[in-house]
Structure formats: C-alpha cells, structure tokens
Amino acid sequence: MAPSSVSQHDTVYSPARSPRLTIGPFARAVGLSASALRGYNDAGLLVPAEIEERSGYRFYAPDQQQRAIWIRRLRDAGLGLSRINAILDADFDDAQLLLESWLADVEERYSAAAELVTDLKLSLRGRVEANPVQRTVARFDGAVLATAIEQVTAASGDDEFHGVLLDAGLDDVAVVATDRYRLLARVAVSTNIEGPPARVTLAPNPVTTWLRSRPQVELIVEAPIGRDGYSTVRAWFRDRADDVFEIECLPDRLPSVRDLVRAGSGAMTRAAFRRQEVLHLARSSTETVSFLACEDEAHLSSGTISIDGSADGRAARFELSATTLRRITEAAVGPTISCDVREPGHAVIWRAASQPDFVALTMPRFA
C-alpha cells in the first residue's frame, strides 16, 4: 500500500477509513514493545497499515491487533519468526499441520528435558549420599555469647592457634582460646542445641560487634561426616530477622577443653585468693610469680610483693609468668580466684567462684 500523508497524532481519523494508531499506542494495546513491532515489520511479519512519507510515522489498523497478539503469544511459546509467519499466512489445513508439527516438537523436547532432570536428580542424590552433611543449630542470647568470646580472646594466639573455638556438645557450648601457654574457656555457655556435636573456630573481632546488637541468634554449622569425625565446611550466624553473618572458618586445632578439665579433676591442692590482690601483683611484676601452699595457707609472691590466701590439701609449689597470671585474672570475674593443683605434668586449673563455667589452664614449672 502506498504511503499517505497524515497528521502527526497518536490516532488518525478519516471519513473513508477506521481510526489508525501510531506505533506507541498500538504497542501498548497488544502488549508488545515498539522495537519488537519494528522488528516484525522488517521481517515482513506485521507491516504497518500506513507509513507517513515525510516523517516515517507508522500507523496500524484495529484489525491488525489480533495478529499482533497471536505473534506475541506464539513468540512467548518459543516459535521462531519464520514459523509464525508461515502459520499465520497459511490456510486452515496447512496452519493446522504446522501447529501439530510444532506441538510434536515441543512434546519431544519436554520428554527429553524430563528424562535429563530425572537423571540429574539421581546423580545429585548419589553425590549427597556419598558425602553426607550433618547440621547443628545452637541458639544463644547474642550479647551473652559475645561476652564469652571476648572473655577468652586474651588467650588467642597469633600462629596456628589463632581464633576462638565454639565447641557445641549435647547440652551447651564451650568457648575456648589458647596461645600454647595458657588456655581460657567458658565451658558451659547456655544454649539450646539441635543436632550432633559440632566445632567451629572463628576470628573473634568481627563477630562480637554483630552479636551484641542481637537478642537472639542461631549458630548453624554444616559439616561432612567422615570416617574420622567431621571437619567444618561452613558455619554462619542468623538472627530473628534472617540477617546472616558468614563465619570464616579457621583451622580447627584447639583441644577439647572438656577432656582437659576432666583430666585435671581430683586436685591434690586447692587454693583461693582475693582477685584484686592477685591482679595487683601480676600487673606490678615483670618477673616470675611463685606459688606456695602449705597446710591451710597459700602464697603468691614476685619480687618484693607477696599476697596470702587459703589452701586445702597437700603442700605444693610451682612458678608461672606474671603475664600469664595477669591475663587469667583479668579474664576472671568476681571477688575471688582459685586454682586446683595436681601432680607435675598436669595443668593447673584456675576458676572464678562467681562464674562457675569459667576455667583457665596453665602448664606451670613445678618446683
């Protein structure tokens, strides 16, 4: 059809013809973009009823809307332009054959896709069964856990023992850090645990700030089940709003504090001191601190400073560094600090009466 001269409006009326739409309103009416209509024109699939000669405006007739809608629906179904053109321009019998041929192709592709999905699911299930993963979930008060982590961080080393261990048992979680010379732990941080025992070692600094602002958090640990136990592959914290803190899992090299504490039970000697006096002595000295227990008295001394405490059990004598004693006493809370002493070769276990689950272990030099 030869282009005609028309006015530049969205809708054009003429006594001799029905109203025509420009490309924008027509595109909106049929659910297509203007660029798609231009492409269909270039392909000969949907040619405008008129094109204004001077401006190049395209105008579409109302009876072209149904063809445009069929083109959109067939394109959404996956047909190519040439196949759509053949279907829409064919008579009924030929169009029916073309549609049935296309439907057969679709059913064949669906069958192949369904078979592929089934095979892939079986393969993935086999991979999971070959490498089963166990999940443990422990729930905490965020501020309580942050405090426990910060309390033991003073013993975190800067070598292969870097980090703080969260060791989930059946009923509670131990929070542990060590630098080879001393070990600090909260051995029974209250929690609700679902799943098997699990361990994760993390860097303390990034996580404590996140934990403090959240009243309730979950620690989720996913680990592969192996012949010799399991190693952590992924762990994260999640709060009630589903905000997640991904944990960078550090190498798990820290000991089981529960085993160490059990090994230190049955002390030969137990001594107790006022914590502030111990702290003053440890902060005032750069030398070795000597411990002596005899009958019902105990003494700590370094240089010219000496403090007295109570003792129960056999006589005992050992030495430890002032730095170690200072870090233990600073981490403890409450008015008193005590130590359980066994025979040489066993760790001395320090405790705080006001916080029964706090322990510190040292390997002193016995006299």
Secondary structure, DSSP 8 states (H G I E B T S, - for coil): -------SSSEEEETTEEEEEEHHHHHHHHT--HHHHHHHHHTTSS--SEE-TTT--EEE-GGGHHHHHHHHHHHHTT--HHHHHHHHHS-HHHHHHHHHHHHHHHHHHHHHHHHHHHHHHHHHHHHHHHS-EEEEEEEE-HHHHHHHHHHHGGG--SSTT-SEEEEE-SSEEEEEEE-SSEEEEEEEEE-EEESS-EEEEE-HHHHHHHHHT-SSEEEEEEEEEETTEE---EEEEEETT--EEE---B------HHHHHHHT-S-SEEEEEEHHHHHHHHHH-SSEEEEEEETTEEEEEETTEEEEEEEEES-EEEEEEHHHHHHHHHH--SSEEEEEE-STTS-EEEEETTEEEEEEEE--EE-
